[in-house]
Amino acid sequence: MTKQGPQWLSIPAGHDLKRLICEVEITDQKWKQKHRKTIEQNYRKAPFFKELEPLLDFLYENSITNLAEYNQRATKHISELLGISTQFTDSRLLSTDGGKTERLIGLLQKVGATTYISGPSAKSYIDEPTFAEAGIELVYKEYPDYPAYPQCCSPFSPFVTVLDLLFNVGRKAPHYIWGWREPA
């Protein structure tokens, strides 16, 4: 989040869309310095920035060049910070065949999943009938459904990284993700 509103930070992964994410090698590592500088400039005054600044070291001070390896490492670490204790498995260990949707459904079936939670942007490419045929419920999480929290910049935007939540509310972050819901 910047004073001008949300700003995209992207990793230069190239233009070949026919690769699996585990095949994406990022040769130019300058993006890490650019991301870190942007985050530091926009969050250094956030209430929990100093406490969580080591997270930036973890995310950006490493020699990882494989996109899948980078994402897995970051996801696991941030999950730990949020108190998420789920088991993570590399999808390559659960070999599946077919196109994107078929592989995804194959993975879900292999781990016994009955529900798949996706972000709203996947609506443009996810094959919903295939999920229904497989007996897997497809749920989209809409970011505006989450409660507002104090952000460094106004007006509030839910379309930001989890780092925004962590730097602004610290250990209360899990409450804004799931703790505010009414018990079933």
Secondary structure by P-SEA (a helix, b strand, c coil): cccccbbbbbcccccccccccccccccccaaaaaaaaaaaaacccccccccaaaaaaaacccccccaaaaaaaaaaaaaaaaccbbbbbccccccccccaaaaaaaaaaaacccbbbbcccccccccaaaaaaacbbbbbbbcccccccccccccccccccaaaaaaacccccccccccccccc
